[in-house]
Amino acid sequence: MLLQIPFDISGGKGFRGIGPLGLGDNKSAFDAPAIFAQLISNVIGFMTIIAAIWFIFQLLVGGIQWLSSGGDKNKLGEARSKLTSAIIGLAVVVFAIFLIRLITNLIGISTILDIENVVKTLSPQ
């Protein structure tokens, strides 16, 4: 049934998209690369926020385990491992952001990690 519906994608009138990343009244299909870069920027920003929250959670849990180990070598080793993993995870996230920024600047898509753009997109209008 869907294939029988006449569908014109010229001029951006066919595919509209969803939300602020979709094709509004003042956007055409030629704005698709900028819209895609904005989508990728939003996804990377969201994943970075989730990674920071996870780091803080793991740091707190590791610290509490360290304090409550009571001198037990096994519990102290688990807490140290959790803290080390949290710090390595944070370093990986920071390195990944640096690498993404480097690659996108080399390719010529410097707006992919534009935080101001992400905030404007996610804020209610």
SVG drawing of the C-alpha trace seen along z (x, -y; Angstrom):
<svg xmlns="http://www.w3.org/2000/svg" viewBox="-2 -29 48 40">
<polyline fill="none" stroke="black" stroke-width="0.4" points="0.0,0.0 2.8,-2.4 4.5,-1.9 1.3,-3.0 1.4,-6.5 2.9,-9.1 6.0,-10.4 8.2,-13.3 11.5,-13.8 12.6,-16.7 13.1,-20.0 12.8,-18.4 9.1,-18.0 9.1,-14.2 11.2,-13.3 10.5,-15.7 12.4,-14.1 11.6,-14.3 12.0,-17.2 14.5,-19.9 16.8,-17.7 14.1,-17.2 13.4,-19.3 11.3,-22.2 9.6,-24.7 12.7,-26.7 15.0,-23.7 15.5,-21.8 17.0,-18.4 20.3,-20.2 20.7,-21.0 21.0,-17.2 24.8,-17.2 24.5,-20.0 21.5,-18.2 23.5,-15.0 26.5,-16.7 24.2,-18.2 22.7,-14.7 26.2,-13.2 27.1,-16.2 24.1,-15.6 24.8,-11.8 28.4,-12.4 27.5,-15.0 24.9,-12.8 27.3,-9.9 29.9,-12.1 27.5,-13.2 26.5,-9.6 30.3,-8.6 30.9,-11.4 28.0,-10.4 29.2,-6.7 32.8,-7.9 31.5,-9.7 29.3,-6.8 32.2,-4.3 34.6,-6.7 32.1,-6.9 31.5,-3.2 35.3,-2.5 35.9,-5.0 33.2,-3.5 34.6,0.0 38.1,-1.2 36.8,-2.8 34.8,0.2 37.4,2.8 38.6,2.9 42.1,4.0 41.0,7.0 43.4,7.4 40.8,8.9 38.3,6.1 41.0,3.5 42.2,4.9 38.7,4.9 38.2,1.2 41.6,0.3 40.6,2.1 37.3,0.2 39.0,-3.1 41.7,-2.3 39.0,-1.3 37.1,-4.5 40.1,-6.6 41.2,-4.7 37.6,-5.0 37.6,-8.8 41.0,-9.0 39.6,-6.9 36.6,-9.3 38.8,-12.4 41.1,-10.8 38.1,-9.8 36.8,-13.4 40.3,-14.7 40.5,-12.1 37.0,-13.0 37.8,-16.7 41.1,-16.1 39.6,-13.9 36.6,-16.2 38.9,-19.2 41.0,-17.3 37.9,-16.3 36.5,-19.8 33.4,-19.2 34.5,-21.3 31.0,-21.8 30.4,-18.2 31.5,-18.8 30.0,-22.3 28.6,-22.3 26.7,-25.6 24.9,-24.0 24.0,-21.0 22.6,-23.2 20.5,-25.2 19.1,-22.1 18.1,-20.5 16.7,-23.6 12.9,-24.1 11.8,-26.7"/>
</svg>
